[in-house]
Amino acid sequence: MADETIITSSAVGQRLESIGDVDRASYLVFNNNKVQLVSQITIGRSPDNNIVVDNKLASRHHAIVQKIKNDYYIKDLDSTNGTFLNGTRLPKDRYVKLNHNDKISIGNENIVIN
């Protein structure tokens, strides 16, 4: 009898193995700095934000990255010039799911999800 484990021999084990392969985002990259993803990250020009964007095109409180269940979402906070995700402007008052390697653009500053 072969020595098999639950990971390789059963449907449950195969499912568990595939879950382990998920490439989840764990940090943001901004100005060559890594910012650890936590339950909520605020982005804007004001110094009270978690990520301060020193750009006149950024609003004081521009956007928010929020963890909902096991995923991260971004929401524009009714900014004047908008928040862009992979070149597309985010709709107002809606959360949009973030994926690995997505690029958030605020003014001419970029934040990458890794």
N, C-alpha and C positions, 0 to 999 in steps of 0.2 A: 504494500500500500504506500502510495506516495505521500511525502510530507508536505501538505498544502496548508496554506493559511487562509483565513477568511478574506484577505485582500485579493487573492488570486483565484479562489475557487468558487465563490458564490456571487449571486447577483448583487447582494448587499455589499460585499467586499469590493466588487468592481465599481459600484456607485461611490463608495467611500474613496477609492483610489482616484476617480475622476474629479471628485470635489477637491482633493488635495492639489490637483494640477491647475486650479483656477489662479490666474495672475491678477491679484488684487492690487489696487493702488494703495500706497502707504504714505506717500508724501507728495508735496508740491515743490517744484523747482522755480525759484524767482530770484533773478539777479545772481545766478550761480550759487544760491544758497538753498538748502533743503529745509522745508518747513513740514514737520510731522503733521499728518492728518489727525485731527481730533474731532470731537463731536460737532464743533461749530468753529468756523474760521471767518472772520470779517475782513473785507478787503476795501480799501479806500485811501483817500488822501489824508484824512485826519489821523493824528498820532495815536488815537485810542483804538485803532484797528490792529488785528493780528498781523496783517500784511499791509504795510504802508507803501502806497504807490505815489512816488514823488513826480507827479505829472499833472499839468493843468487841465488835461482832458478827463481826469478822474474826479468823480464826486467825492465829497467828504466821507460818505458811507455808500460805497458803490455797489458791492455785491456781497453775498454770503455763500459759503460752502457749508452744507449741513449734512450730517450723517443721519440717514433714515434707514432703519433696520441694519443691513450689512452693506449698504451702498452709500455713495456720496453724491450729492446733488448740488447744483449751483442755482442761485436765484439773483436776478438783477434787482437792486433796491430802488427802483424808479430813478436811476441815474440819468443825468442830462444827455450824455453821449453814448449810452448803451454799453452793454457787455457782450462780447462776441465769443462764441465757442466754435472752434475750428472754422472761423470765417463767417459764421452765421450769427446774426444778432439774436440774442435771447428775447423771448416774449416777456412782457411785463407781468409781474406777479405770478410766475409759474416756476416751479422747480424743474430743472433738466438734469437727467442722470449723467454723471461723469464716468468716463472710461479711461483705461490706461492709455497714456500718450495723447490725451486730449489737450488742446491748447486754448487757454483762456486769454483773451486780449482785452485790455483796458487801456484806451488811448493807444500809445505806441509801445506799451509794456506787455510782455507775455509771461504767462504762468503755465507751466507744463505739469500734467498729472503723471506721476510715476509710482 
